[in-house]
Amino acid sequence: MIYLDNAASTKISEEARDVMLHAMSEYYANPSSLHDEGIKAKKALNIARKSIAECLHVPRKSIIFTGSGTEANNHAIKGLFNAGHIDTIITSTIEHHSVMHAVKTLESRGANRIFLPVNQEGYLDLEKLDRALETNKNCLVSIIYANNETGTVQDIKSIHELVKKHDAFLHLDMVQVPLHLPINLETLNCDFASFSAHKFHGPRGVGILYAKDLTLLNPIIDGGQHEFNKRAGTENLPAIMAMATALENTVSSVKERETKNKITSTYFLEQLKKANIDFHLNGPNLDQARITSTLNIGFKHEDAQSLSFGLNQQGIYVTLGSACDSESVEPSHVLKAMKIPEDYIHGSLRFSLSHETSKKDIDDVVNALKKLIK
């Protein structure tokens, strides 16, 4: 098996799995209960929150645990709007659906929404962002830091300067970031940031919302007073503890991992060229601002669904660079927004490598593609 779908979900690490299994039997009490077992669980929850906050370089009380990165994105956007702090939401045409759909939902409730264009490499048009901020008041800018389909990393420093110049709020979808880039939220100085554990070798079903000022957010789930009165529902303590372990391990080795990823990705593109396969790298070159292990590759005059099926039959697991429905395959909204050439867009696949991907794996993938591409 060659698993090249790590941008969708990573394999849980042994350390995170062991912590989770131990917590399931050791910390079974509700952290909100006032008896000794509940207090023990609460202490474990606080330790995990402190660990995560230290990894992200923020105060402990700025961390809210969620059920996913999707929930974290929704909470940042809807919670700020529901509290009456924003009228306009500015985002890009290449956002994750959890952001795009949340913005469209709020539009139906009276919010002004602006989707800004990107260039062919997926970088945001900063001049248009400046103009949008200039002509609108009470704005939230919500941007995907590193794109989940192409790996494009935005110029967050310049975006932040524009946002603060116009006294707006900044939310960063950082779900794809921890495994690949160093994180320091204190230096970034964003207002909100979203993360998801299963993107960095933690368990599924748990995420993080960072909020510099929790008082700005209204809850989007009604219930008890959990998570500083911002997210009702008993905390998933075993998953949270496993997430903390996974994040600790991730941030301690991120530079070494990404160095290896770049070497493997470079080798992949070189081998495709040597095999005389006609392809187009959708997104920036490997020496530009990007996640090097997320390669969205368009194969000329090919059908992505057929290629994916053929690779799957050979034990190679990748993701279509398009969204499917029951009757047709339409190009991804991200690739459409980037104006990927027509000859390549319908044959686009996402290969998301990991630090465990070997050159032997790449050779096997290229040989499989040579057989499938006529």
C-alpha positions as CSV (number, residue, x, y, z in Angstrom):
1,M,0.0,0.0,0.0
2,I,1.2,3.5,-0.9
3,Y,-0.9,6.1,1.0
4,L,-0.6,9.5,-0.7
5,D,-3.7,11.2,0.8
6,N,-2.2,12.8,3.9
7,A,-3.8,16.2,3.3
8,A,-7.2,14.5,3.8
9,S,-6.2,12.6,6.9
10,T,-3.0,11.3,8.5
11,K,-2.3,8.0,10.3
12,I,-2.6,8.5,14.1
13,S,0.9,8.2,15.7
14,E,1.6,5.4,18.1
15,E,2.3,7.9,20.9
16,A,-1.1,9.6,20.3
17,R,-2.9,6.3,20.1
18,D,-1.4,5.0,23.3
19,V,-2.3,8.2,25.2
20,M,-5.9,8.0,23.9
21,L,-6.3,4.4,24.9
22,H,-4.9,5.0,28.3
23,A,-7.1,8.1,28.8
24,M,-10.3,6.1,27.8
25,S,-9.8,3.8,30.9
26,E,-8.1,6.2,33.3
27,Y,-10.0,9.5,32.8
28,Y,-13.6,8.3,32.3
29,A,-15.2,10.8,34.5
30,N,-16.7,14.1,33.3
31,P,-14.2,16.9,33.6
32,S,-17.1,19.1,34.8
33,S,-18.0,16.9,37.8
34,L,-16.9,18.1,41.2
35,H,-16.0,14.7,42.7
36,D,-12.4,13.4,42.8
37,E,-12.5,11.5,39.5
38,G,-14.0,14.5,37.8
39,I,-11.3,16.8,39.2
40,K,-8.7,14.3,38.0
41,A,-10.1,14.5,34.5
42,K,-10.3,18.3,34.7
43,K,-6.6,18.4,35.7
44,A,-5.7,16.2,32.7
45,L,-7.8,18.5,30.4
46,N,-6.0,21.6,31.8
47,I,-2.6,20.0,31.2
48,A,-3.5,19.2,27.6
49,R,-4.8,22.7,27.0
50,K,-1.5,24.2,28.5
51,S,0.6,21.9,26.3
52,I,-1.3,23.0,23.1
53,A,-1.1,26.6,24.1
54,E,2.6,26.4,24.6
55,C,3.0,24.7,21.2
56,L,1.1,27.6,19.6
57,H,2.7,30.3,21.8
58,V,-0.5,31.6,23.2
59,P,-2.2,31.9,26.6
60,R,-4.0,28.7,27.8
61,K,-7.4,30.5,28.0
62,S,-7.3,31.4,24.3
63,I,-7.8,27.8,23.3
64,I,-11.3,26.3,22.7
65,F,-11.6,22.6,21.9
66,T,-14.0,21.7,19.1
67,G,-15.1,18.6,17.3
68,S,-13.2,19.4,14.1
69,G,-11.5,22.0,12.0
70,T,-14.8,22.6,10.2
71,E,-16.5,23.5,13.5
72,A,-13.6,25.7,14.4
73,N,-13.9,27.6,11.1
74,N,-17.7,27.9,11.6
75,H,-17.3,29.1,15.2
76,A,-14.8,31.9,14.3
77,I,-16.9,33.2,11.5
78,K,-20.5,32.7,12.8
79,G,-19.6,33.5,16.4
80,L,-18.1,36.8,15.5
81,F,-21.1,37.7,13.3
82,N,-23.6,36.5,15.8
83,A,-22.0,38.8,18.4
84,G,-22.6,41.8,16.2
85,H,-18.9,42.7,15.6
86,I,-18.8,42.3,11.8
87,D,-21.0,43.2,8.8
88,T,-18.7,42.1,6.0
89,I,-16.8,38.8,5.5
90,I,-13.9,38.9,3.0
91,T,-12.4,35.6,1.9
92,S,-10.9,34.1,-1.2
93,T,-12.2,31.9,-4.0
94,I,-10.0,28.9,-2.9
95,E,-11.2,28.5,0.6
96,H,-12.2,25.2,2.2
97,H,-15.9,24.5,1.9
98,S,-16.4,24.9,5.7
99,V,-15.5,28.6,5.2
100,M,-17.2,29.2,1.9
101,H,-20.4,27.6,3.0
102,A,-20.4,29.4,6.4
103,V,-20.0,32.7,4.6
104,K,-22.8,32.0,2.2
105,T,-25.1,31.0,5.1
106,L,-24.4,34.3,6.8
107,E,-25.1,36.1,3.6
108,S,-28.6,34.8,3.7
109,R,-28.8,36.4,7.2
110,G,-27.7,39.8,6.0
111,A,-24.0,39.6,6.0
112,N,-22.0,41.2,3.1
113,R,-19.7,38.7,1.6
114,I,-16.7,39.3,-0.7
115,F,-14.8,36.5,-2.5
116,L,-11.5,37.8,-3.7
117,P,-9.7,36.3,-6.7
118,V,-6.3,34.5,-6.8
119,N,-3.7,34.2,-9.5
120,Q,-2.7,31.0,-11.4
121,E,-0.5,29.9,-8.5
122,G,-3.3,30.4,-6.0
123,Y,-2.0,33.6,-4.3
124,L,-4.5,36.2,-3.1
125,D,-4.8,39.5,-4.9
126,L,-3.6,41.9,-2.2
127,E,-4.5,45.0,-4.0
128,K,-8.1,43.9,-4.2
129,L,-8.0,42.9,-0.5
130,D,-6.8,46.5,0.3
131,R,-9.7,48.0,-1.8
132,A,-12.3,45.7,-0.2
133,L,-11.2,46.7,3.2
134,E,-11.1,50.4,2.2
135,T,-14.7,50.4,1.0
136,N,-16.3,48.3,3.7
137,K,-16.5,48.6,7.5
138,N,-16.7,46.0,10.3
139,C,-14.8,43.4,8.3
140,L,-13.6,39.9,9.0
141,V,-10.9,38.6,6.7
142,S,-10.9,34.7,6.7
143,I,-8.1,33.2,4.7
144,I,-6.7,29.6,4.3
145,Y,-3.1,29.8,5.3
146,A,-2.0,26.8,3.3
147,N,-4.4,25.5,0.7
148,N,-5.5,21.9,1.2
149,E,-5.6,21.1,-2.5
150,T,-2.5,22.8,-3.9
151,G,-0.3,23.6,-1.0
152,T,-0.2,27.3,-1.8
153,V,0.9,29.3,1.3
154,Q,-0.4,32.9,1.4
155,D,1.6,36.0,2.2
156,I,0.1,36.2,5.7
157,K,2.4,39.0,6.8
158,S,1.2,41.3,4.1
159,I,-2.4,40.2,4.7
160,H,-2.1,40.9,8.4
161,E,-0.7,44.4,7.7
162,L,-3.6,45.3,5.5
163,V,-6.2,43.9,7.9
164,K,-4.8,45.9,10.8
165,K,-4.4,49.0,8.7
166,H,-8.1,49.0,8.2
167,D,-8.9,47.9,11.8
168,A,-10.5,44.6,10.7
169,F,-10.4,41.0,12.2
170,L,-8.2,38.2,10.8
171,H,-9.1,34.5,10.9
172,L,-6.7,31.9,9.6
173,D,-7.7,28.4,8.6
174,M,-4.4,26.7,9.6
175,V,-5.6,23.1,9.4
176,Q,-2.9,22.1,6.9
177,V,-0.1,24.0,8.6
178,P,1.2,22.2,11.7
179,L,2.7,19.2,10.0
180,H,4.6,21.4,7.5
181,L,5.5,24.8,8.9
182,P,6.6,26.3,12.2
183,I,3.7,28.0,14.1
184,N,3.9,31.0,16.4
185,L,0.5,32.6,16.8
186,E,2.0,35.3,19.0
187,T,4.1,36.5,16.1
188,L,1.3,36.1,13.6
189,N,-0.9,38.2,15.8
190,C,-4.1,36.9,14.1
191,D,-7.5,37.1,15.9
192,F,-8.6,33.6,15.3
193,A,-7.0,30.4,14.0
194,S,-8.4,26.9,13.3
195,F,-6.7,23.5,13.6
196,S,-7.7,19.8,13.3
197,A,-5.9,16.9,15.0
198,H,-6.2,14.3,12.3
199,K,-4.1,16.5,10.0
200,F,-1.0,16.1,12.2
201,H,-1.2,12.4,13.3
202,G,-3.8,12.9,16.0
203,P,-7.3,11.4,16.1
204,R,-10.3,12.4,14.1
205,G,-13.2,14.2,15.7
206,V,-11.3,16.9,17.6
207,G,-10.0,20.3,16.7
208,I,-8.8,23.7,18.1
209,L,-10.1,27.2,17.8
210,Y,-7.7,29.9,18.9
211,A,-9.3,33.2,19.9
212,K,-7.1,36.1,21.0
213,D,-10.1,37.6,22.7
214,L,-12.8,35.1,23.7
215,T,-15.3,37.8,24.6
216,L,-15.7,38.6,20.9
217,L,-17.3,35.3,20.2
218,N,-20.8,34.1,20.8
219,P,-21.3,30.3,21.2
220,I,-22.8,28.5,18.2
221,I,-23.8,25.5,20.2
222,D,-26.3,25.9,23.1
223,G,-25.9,23.9,26.3
224,G,-23.7,24.0,29.3
225,Q,-20.8,26.2,30.3
226,H,-18.0,24.2,28.9
227,E,-14.9,25.7,27.2
228,F,-15.1,29.1,29.0
229,N,-18.9,29.3,28.1
230,K,-18.1,29.3,24.4
231,R,-18.6,25.7,23.3
232,A,-21.2,23.5,25.1
233,G,-20.7,19.8,25.3
234,T,-18.6,17.5,27.5
235,E,-15.0,17.6,26.3
236,N,-13.7,14.6,24.4
237,L,-10.8,14.2,26.9
238,P,-9.1,11.1,25.4
239,A,-9.0,12.7,21.9
240,I,-7.8,16.1,23.4
241,M,-5.0,14.4,25.2
242,A,-4.0,12.5,22.1
243,M,-4.1,15.7,20.1
244,A,-1.8,17.4,22.6
245,T,0.7,14.6,22.3
246,A,0.5,14.6,18.5
247,L,1.0,18.4,18.3
248,E,4.0,18.3,20.7
249,N,5.7,15.7,18.5
250,T,4.8,17.6,15.3
251,V,6.2,21.0,16.3
252,S,9.4,19.4,17.6
253,S,10.2,17.8,14.2
254,V,8.5,20.0,11.6
255,K,11.7,21.4,10.0
256,E,13.3,18.0,9.5
257,R,10.0,16.6,8.1
258,E,9.5,19.3,5.6
259,T,13.1,19.1,4.4
260,K,12.6,15.4,3.7
261,N,9.2,16.1,2.0
262,K,10.8,18.6,-0.4
263,I,13.5,16.1,-1.4
264,T,10.8,13.4,-2.1
265,S,8.5,15.8,-4.0
266,T,11.4,17.1,-6.1
267,Y,12.3,13.5,-7.0
268,F,8.6,12.8,-7.9
269,L,8.4,15.7,-10.4
270,E,11.8,14.7,-11.8
271,Q,10.7,11.1,-12.4
272,L,7.5,12.2,-14.1
273,K,9.6,14.3,-16.5
274,K,12.0,11.4,-17.1
275,A,9.0,9.2,-17.9
276,N,7.9,11.7,-20.6
277,I,4.6,12.1,-18.9
278,D,2.9,15.4,-19.9
279,F,1.8,17.1,-16.6
280,H,1.2,20.5,-15.1
281,L,1.9,21.3,-11.4
282,N,-1.2,23.1,-10.2
283,G,0.2,25.8,-7.9
284,P,3.5,27.3,-7.1
285,N,6.9,25.7,-7.9
286,L,8.6,23.9,-5.1
287,D,10.9,26.8,-4.3
288,Q,8.0,29.2,-3.8
289,A,5.8,29.7,-0.7
290,R,4.0,26.4,-0.5
291,I,3.7,23.1,1.3
292,T,6.1,20.9,-0.7
293,S,4.4,17.6,0.1
294,T,1.0,18.6,-1.3
295,L,1.3,18.2,-5.1
296,N,-1.8,18.8,-7.3
297,I,-0.8,17.5,-10.7
298,G,-2.8,17.7,-13.9
299,F,-2.2,15.1,-16.5
300,K,-2.9,16.3,-20.1
301,H,-6.1,15.0,-21.7
302,E,-6.6,12.5,-18.9
303,D,-9.6,11.7,-16.7
304,A,-8.8,12.1,-13.0
305,Q,-11.5,9.6,-12.0
306,S,-10.1,6.9,-14.2
307,L,-6.5,7.5,-13.1
308,S,-7.5,7.4,-9.4
309,F,-9.4,4.2,-10.0
310,G,-6.5,2.6,-11.8
311,L,-4.0,3.7,-9.1
312,N,-6.4,2.4,-6.4
313,Q,-6.4,-1.0,-8.0
314,Q,-2.6,-1.1,-7.6
315,G,-2.8,-0.1,-4.0
316,I,-1.9,3.5,-4.5
317,Y,-4.3,5.9,-2.7
318,V,-4.7,9.5,-3.9
319,T,-7.5,12.0,-4.1
320,L,-9.2,13.5,-7.2
321,G,-8.4,17.1,-7.9
322,S,-12.1,17.6,-8.4
323,A,-15.4,17.3,-6.6
324,C,-17.6,14.4,-7.7
325,D,-21.4,14.0,-7.8
326,S,-23.4,11.0,-8.8
327,E,-23.5,11.8,-12.5
328,S,-20.3,13.8,-13.4
329,V,-16.9,14.9,-12.3
330,E,-16.6,18.7,-12.2
331,P,-13.3,20.5,-11.7
332,S,-12.5,21.6,-8.2
333,H,-13.6,25.2,-7.3
334,V,-9.9,25.8,-6.3
335,L,-8.5,24.8,-9.7
336,K,-11.2,26.7,-11.5
337,A,-10.4,29.8,-9.5
338,M,-6.7,29.4,-10.4
339,K,-7.7,29.1,-14.1
340,I,-5.8,25.8,-14.6
341,P,-5.4,25.1,-18.3
342,E,-8.3,23.2,-19.8
343,D,-6.1,20.4,-21.1
344,Y,-4.9,19.6,-17.6
345,I,-7.7,20.5,-15.2
346,H,-9.9,17.4,-15.8
347,G,-6.9,15.1,-15.2
348,S,-5.8,16.6,-11.9
349,L,-5.0,14.5,-8.9
350,R,-3.7,15.4,-5.5
351,F,-0.7,13.5,-4.2
352,S,-0.1,14.4,-0.6
353,L,3.1,12.8,0.7
354,S,4.4,12.2,4.2
355,H,7.8,12.0,5.7
356,E,7.4,8.2,5.4
357,T,7.0,8.3,1.6
358,S,10.1,6.8,0.1
359,K,11.8,7.1,-3.3
360,K,10.8,3.5,-3.9
361,D,7.2,4.5,-3.4
362,I,7.6,7.3,-5.9
363,D,9.1,4.9,-8.4
364,D,6.1,2.6,-8.0
365,V,3.7,5.5,-8.5
366,V,5.4,6.7,-11.6
367,N,5.5,3.2,-13.1
368,A,1.8,2.8,-12.4
369,L,1.1,6.1,-14.1
370,K,3.1,5.2,-17.1
371,K,0.9,2.1,-17.6
372,L,-2.3,4.1,-17.1
373,I,-1.4,7.1,-19.3
374,K,-1.4,6.3,-23.0
